[in-house]
Amino acid sequence: MRGGEVNWPFSSAARQRFVQNAYHVGDLDEAIMRWHRLFGIGPFIVRRNIALGSVHYRGAPSELHISAAHAQAGPVQIELIVQHCDTPSTFRDMYKGGEEGIHHVALFPEDHDAMVAHYAAQGCAVTTDIVTAEGRGASYVDCRQQIGHMIEIYRVNQSLFDFYDTIADAAARWDGRQLVIEY
């Protein structure tokens, strides 16, 4: 399975290709403006109050309330994330509400479970497992000791590729006028 417009790269344990850099932010709308001023990227596809069907934090059922903005910066997507609650999560493992910084890089694995096992063998445990209402999802592995941040291992499906294509297409066609597109 590959994306529609873009041939998004798959990763194996032997060769990984990151498709996203994600940053935890304190205020999503302010961060969008700041990132645009700094880097000129846009538009940002914004998903507010994302419906997460199933969340597990360190193996136990949990809840998570987040919003995110996505923009394409060359071959890599940028994701800005804000967690609206103080529920323990992969995000709260690194940042309190209002704190900012890089949180994770993401990849499309050829085999989700094999990639999780690869990281586990390197001492990187799963912190949070998420499945969205659309059937997309990911496992976040804690690689802070090794590299200073988390790795997001997607559960790949066509809906995820379509979303990535939407973001890349919006950037390719962007005329600089509408910075935020609510999704």
C-alpha positions, 0 to 999 in steps of 0.5 A: 500500500502506498499513498495516492499522490506521493509515494511515501517511504516505508521503514524497516528496522534496518533502514528508517525514513522519517516522514514527520517531525512533531512538536508539543506546543502551548497554544496551537494558534499562536504556534501556527503563526510563529512557525509560519513567520519563522519558516514560511510554511503553510498552510496548516491543516488543523484538526481540533479535538481529535476523536481517539477511539482507543488510548492505552498509556503504559498498557492501561486504558486511558483518555487523551484530548489533543488538537494538532496542526500539520504543514508540509516542509519539503519532504517532511511533515511538521505537526504541532500538537497541544494536549488539552488535559493533564492525563498521563500520556506520551506528551506529558512524559516530556512536557507540562501544559504550556511547555514546548519542544520537539516531541517525536519523529514519525515513520511508516513501518513495513511491519508495525509489530516488528518495528515496535519489537526492534525499538523494545530490543533497543530499550525503547518501551511503548508509552502510548498506543492510540487508535483513532476513530478513522482506524489510524493509529500509532505506538509511541516509543520512548527513546529519550535516553537514546536520542532525547525524544519519542518515535511514533510508529504508525499503524499504516492504512489508506486513510493515513496516506490520504491525510498525508497526501492532503497536507502535501497537496495543500502545500504544493498548491498554496498561494499564501493567503489562507494559513489555516484550513480547519479539517 
